[in-house]
Amino acid sequence: MTDLLKEIKEKRVGTLKLADVQPEEMGTDEPLFGEGLGLDSINGFERVVMLERDYGVKIDSKELGQRVFASPCSMADFVERSRAGKSV
């Protein structure tokens, strides 16, 4: 999962245009919303679209989205579990 986690961090920096942040500087369990990067609902929607488009996964409820987008690690875990056909 290390490569996937790295890729997700890189995409997050790129799509959010975080010029002063490097992917390797981000913690794997750093919150994305609120106290972490302080993402808002538009940023959240962009994350949903990116995961669905790039990884073929589906986030079909607000509750699932809250779990998936808790941190970069939870995003990577969701993608891995979805690919393996495991419940999320």
Secondary structure, 3 states (H helix, E strand, C coil): CHHHHHHHHHHHHHHHCCCCCCHHHCCCCCCCECCCCCECHHHHHHHHHHHHHHHCCCCCCHHHHHHHCCCHHHHHHHHHHHHCCCCC
